[in-house]
Amino acid sequence: MTTTGTTPNTATGIRLHAPAPGWSIAADVVVVGSGVAGLTAALRCEAAGLTTVVVTKARLDDGSTRWAQGGVAAALGEGDTPQQHLDDTLVAGAGLCDEEAVRILVTEGPDAVRRLIETGAHFDESAEGELELAREGGHHRRRIAHAGGDATGAEISRALVEAVRARGLRTVENALVLDLLTDADGKTAGVTLHVMGEGQHDGVGAVHAPAVVLATGGMGQVFSATTNPSVSTGDGVALALRAGAEVADLEFVQFHPTVLFLGADAEGQQPLVSEAVRGEGAHLVDADGVRFMTGQHELAELAPRDIVAKGIMRRMQEKGAEHMFLDARHFGADMWEHRFPTILAACRAHGIDPVTEPVPVAPAAHYASGGVRTDSRGRTTVPGLYACGEVACTGVHGANRLASNSLLEGLVYAERIATDIAARHAGNTLHARVPAPLPHPHRPGHPLLAPETRFAIQRIMTEGAGVLRSADSLARAAAALEQLHTDARDALQEHGKTAEPGVDTWEATNLLSVARVLVAAASERRETRGCHWREDHAERDDAAWRRHLVVRLNPDRSLAVHTTDTADLPPTARLQEK
């Protein structure tokens, strides 16, 4: 059920059904996630003298960052400026970017990249020793710094992980974060988590800290086909919702236009064919070899991702085809092997040789432009809870992320979070003053879903809330998701039964939480804007919908939806002056 209004922000009192913590750790800061955003925040907090613990769901280098092929966008090249980068970002964001947030990104971005290089990341250079900058969709300049041709994320992850280990930061791997701990005043007091195979820290425990940084990445696993790794199950957004935080713009899920097509029944993580391939001159063609993006946008194949994804989907509909093709045979073997070795290997592993044949591609879920609502310092609406990276909605991306802005956003806003926490620290030991968390509730928590429900959610979302959406498809999705939610709730209330607590059931439950919010927001936004495409409302409607949809979870687990108007931008500024 969805309600509207501006209900005051309060903790929901909802937690996942889980055992009480059997062990605990105390720290100044706990960072949840080990991608570019999480590790940057952790390193900067540690450098400021804060006792920092990094919690990550798998291994330190298992997040989405390592899969990033394109690179980091920043105005680092001759003739380029932050203003030009800002202009391109605002165009891609389709009228919903927070201009202040974007200006922070593009002005602080170049130095953030330089600090990343100082940390140990090695980017590709020209023969003259200058950064070799590429171009991607939506950019009018070559401003994408890349590493290993198409292995930028892997290099960034390597450098940050090595720095974390070299500096001796405490890390807890194979740990799924469960819920936020708060004190009687509603302030952050740490997190509960479940650890697998960590000896004395095995099972459910807690990290007590007055500052929690969510950097848990995306939620791509809510769809059947995605570029996201299997760990991207929306855990951070779901935790924030249960804690009473606001979530914004979750309807804007970017579908990457060119994902290797492995068949209509393929599920889970799919190989990405980077936008940089088109940036170097590859063409999108149909089965007859006809280019179809020319004439649709001034940049043709290099248009913003939502436009290219829509162009591919339209051509697929016209031709009755399951996919289109990316033709880069004119690159030759040398360019493929040196510029795109990772993509070349992935294609060949699936029986396709891009040197001699076009690559079959189709859109797949890639990046969530919305997330936990933050201000310009990464603070959420829950005191002491921060968010950065893909889990956050800083206002940078608006209705559609500009290619390669995500790694930059992770760098810039993670550093701003560390600065804010350090200012609160002011020479004192924060964890010595950590407020006592409320006792773990003995009553049953949030009802859990059986593990196999995950696949039902993915099918529902792909069919009803994928690239193409309508009132009918979204209504069907909402009803199906609500039935899953109702069944789990009734089983708990009437029979005291819920699925057995465990990683699979917690993940399925988190996926249902974010799916319900996404569908509620997509149903409410009756227009086509950015990466939100409504077939029944095909035009962008600035008069009615140049505003943001903000969602909270009510104590009865219904959703409260309200809007913020762009006249009141920045929508995320100064949410908590505490």
Secondary structure, DSSP 8 states (H G I E B T S, - for coil): -EEES----------BS------EEE-SEEEE--SHHHHHHHHHHHHTT--EEEE-SSSTT-SSGGG--S-EE-S-STT--HHHHHHHHHHHTTT---HHHHHHHHHHHHHHHHHHHHHT----B-TTSSB-EE--TT-SS--EE-STTT-HHHHHHHHHHHHHHHTT-EEE-SEEEEEEEE-TTS-EEEEEEEESS-GGG-EEEEEE-SEEEE-----GGGSSEESS-TT-S-HHHHHHHHTT--EE-TT-EEEEEEEE---TT--EE--B--HHHHHTT-EEE-TT--B-SBTTBTTGGGS-HHHHHHHHHHHHHHHT-S-EEEE-GGGHHHHHHHH-HHHHHHHHHTT--TTTS-EEEEEEEEEES-EEE--TTSB-SSTTEEE-GGGEE-SSSTTS--TTHHHHHHHHHHHHHHHHHHHHHTTS-GGGG---------S--B----TTHHHHHHHHHHHHHSSSB-HHHHHHHHHHHHHHHHHHHHHHHHH------SHHHHHHHHHHHHHHHHHHHHHH--S-BTTB-BTTB-S--HHHHSEEEEEEE-TTS-EEEEEEEGGG--TTTTS---
